[in-house]
């Protein structure tokens, strides 16, 4: 009898252990399932947040991120920022050939198609940048307005501004009016906006 009681006790203990293992397994599976659902939810929220987040750029570098819910407003900000940044890099010049080359060849020309490259090459052939450096000119771009027609794609734009040319403490001004189109392109480390200016043209660049 004692032996039977002993066997029954052992069997009862094994049953309890098996029940505990089943409960632990169920709790573990439920916990894993809940964690998986939570991770999926957080990934979804992160993607939604990233989709509505746009970076403001200055000289090709990200300086701030803004969250915009309206897709039309986001597109407007992105295009205006791309156009303004390109003009700043291309038309603001300091008497330093290496700096000019880095700003234009290393940044601006990735934001525009062959039309911008042709203009740059023409100015190089005319020794324009060498004259800026040798004459110790400092040219600062002042933006007046950017208008973009979003009714048709690619989006036609018109940039209006001035170049403030300073030498020996004296300043002169030249008008700067350009036109072109903005189209989508592949995002790269040199072109973070994923946009490109095409058919770029300087319409006016006269003394004021």
C-alpha positions in Angstrom: 0.0 0.0 0.0 2.8 2.4 0.9 4.4 1.6 -2.5 1.1 2.3 -4.3 0.7 5.6 -2.4 4.2 6.4 -3.4 3.6 5.7 -7.1 0.4 7.7 -7.0 2.2 10.6 -5.4 4.9 10.5 -8.1 2.2 10.4 -10.8 0.3 13.2 -9.2 3.5 15.4 -9.1 4.2 14.6 -12.8 0.6 15.7 -13.7 1.0 19.0 -11.8 4.4 19.6 -13.5 2.8 18.9 -16.9 -0.1 21.3 -16.2 2.3 24.0 -15.1 4.4 23.5 -18.2 1.2 23.8 -20.4 0.2 27.0 -18.6 3.7 28.5 -18.9 3.7 27.6 -22.6 0.3 29.2 -23.2 1.4 32.3 -21.3 4.6 32.5 -23.3 2.8 32.1 -26.6 0.2 34.8 -25.7 3.0 37.1 -24.6 4.9 36.6 -27.9 1.8 37.2 -29.9 1.1 40.4 -28.0 4.7 41.6 -28.4 4.5 40.8 -32.2 1.3 42.9 -32.5 2.8 45.7 -30.5 6.0 45.7 -32.7 3.8 45.7 -35.9 1.8 48.7 -34.5 5.0 50.6 -33.7 6.5 50.0 -37.1 3.3 51.2 -38.7 3.3 54.3 -36.6 6.9 55.0 -37.4 6.4 54.6 -41.1 3.4 56.9 -41.0 5.4 59.5 -39.1 8.4 59.2 -41.5 6.1 59.5 -44.5 4.8 62.9 -43.3 8.3 64.2 -42.2 10.2 66.4 -44.6 13.7 67.8 -44.1 14.6 71.4 -44.6 18.0 71.8 -46.3 20.7 74.4 -46.2 23.7 74.0 -48.6 22.7 70.4 -49.2 22.7 69.6 -45.5 19.7 68.6 -43.4 19.1 71.2 -40.7 15.6 70.4 -39.5 12.7 68.0 -39.9 9.1 69.2 -40.1 5.9 67.1 -39.9 3.3 68.0 -42.6 0.0 66.2 -42.9 -1.2 67.9 -46.1 0.5 66.2 -49.2 0.0 69.3 -51.4 1.7 71.6 -48.9 4.5 69.0 -48.4 5.1 69.0 -52.2 5.1 72.8 -52.3 7.7 73.0 -49.5 9.8 70.3 -51.0 9.9 71.9 -54.5 10.5 75.4 -53.1 13.3 74.2 -50.9 15.0 72.4 -53.8 14.8 75.4 -56.1 16.0 77.8 -53.4 18.8 75.6 -52.3 20.0 75.1 -55.9 20.1 78.8 -56.6 21.9 79.5 -53.3 24.6 77.0 -54.1 24.9 78.0 -57.8 24.7 81.8 -57.6 26.1 82.8 -54.1 29.9 83.0 -54.6 32.9 83.8 -52.5 36.4 84.6 -53.8 37.5 81.0 -53.2 37.7 78.7 -56.3 37.8 75.6 -54.2 34.7 76.6 -52.3 32.9 77.6 -55.6 33.8 74.2 -57.1 32.7 72.3 -54.0 29.3 74.1 -53.9 28.6 73.8 -57.6 30.2 70.6 -58.7 29.8 68.8 -55.4 26.2 69.8 -54.7 24.3 72.0 -57.2 25.0 70.0 -60.4 23.4 67.0 -58.8 20.2 68.9 -58.5 19.9 70.0 -62.1 20.1 68.3 -65.5 22.5 69.0 -68.4 21.0 72.5 -68.9 22.6 73.6 -65.6 25.9 71.8 -66.4 26.0 73.6 -69.8 25.6 77.0 -68.1 28.4 76.1 -65.6 30.8 75.0 -68.3 30.1 78.2 -70.3 30.9 80.3 -67.3 34.1 78.3 -66.6 35.2 78.8 -70.2 34.6 82.6 -69.8 36.8 82.6 -66.7 33.9 84.0 -64.7 34.7 82.2 -61.5 38.4 83.0 -61.8 37.5 86.7 -62.2 35.3 86.5 -59.0 38.2 85.0 -57.1 40.9 87.4 -58.4 38.8 90.5 -58.1 37.9 89.5 -54.5 34.1 89.7 -55.1 31.6 88.4 -52.7 28.2 87.6 -54.3 25.2 87.0 -52.1 21.9 85.8 -53.4 18.7 87.5 -52.2 15.5 85.6 -53.0 12.4 87.6 -53.8 9.9 85.0 -54.9 9.5 81.5 -56.3 6.4 80.6 -58.2 5.6 77.0 -59.2 2.8 75.8 -61.4 1.5 72.5 -59.9 -1.3 72.1 -62.5 1.0 70.3 -64.9 3.9 67.9 -64.5 6.8 68.5 -64.7 6.2 71.6 -62.6 7.2 74.8 -64.2 8.9 77.4 -61.9 10.1 81.0 -62.0 12.7 82.3 -59.6 13.1 86.0 -59.0 15.8 87.5 -56.9 18.9 89.7 -56.8 22.7 89.2 -56.6 24.3 91.5 -54.1 27.9 92.0 -55.3 30.3 93.4 -52.7 33.8 94.6 -53.1 35.9 96.9 -50.9 32.8 97.6 -48.8 30.8 98.8 -51.8 27.7 96.9 -53.0 26.1 96.6 -56.4 23.0 94.7 -57.4 22.1 92.5 -60.4 18.7 91.1 -61.1 18.3 87.3 -61.3 15.3 85.8 -63.0 15.4 82.1 -63.9 12.9 79.5 -65.2 12.8 75.8 -65.5 10.9 72.7 -64.5 11.0 70.4 -61.4 10.7 66.7 -61.9 11.1 63.6 -59.7 14.4 61.8 -59.6 16.2 59.2 -57.6 17.1 60.1 -54.1 20.9 60.0 -53.5 23.3 61.2 -50.8 24.0 64.2 -53.1 20.4 64.9 -53.8 18.3 64.2 -50.7 15.1 65.7 -52.0 14.7 63.2 -54.9 13.9 66.1 -57.3 15.7 67.5 -60.3 15.6 70.8 -62.1 15.3 70.4 -65.9 15.4 72.9 -68.9 17.0 75.5 -66.6 17.5 78.9 -68.1 18.6 82.4 -66.9 16.1 84.9 -68.3 17.5 88.1 -66.8 20.8 88.9 -65.0 21.2 92.7 -65.6 22.6 95.5 -63.4 20.1 97.3 -61.3 
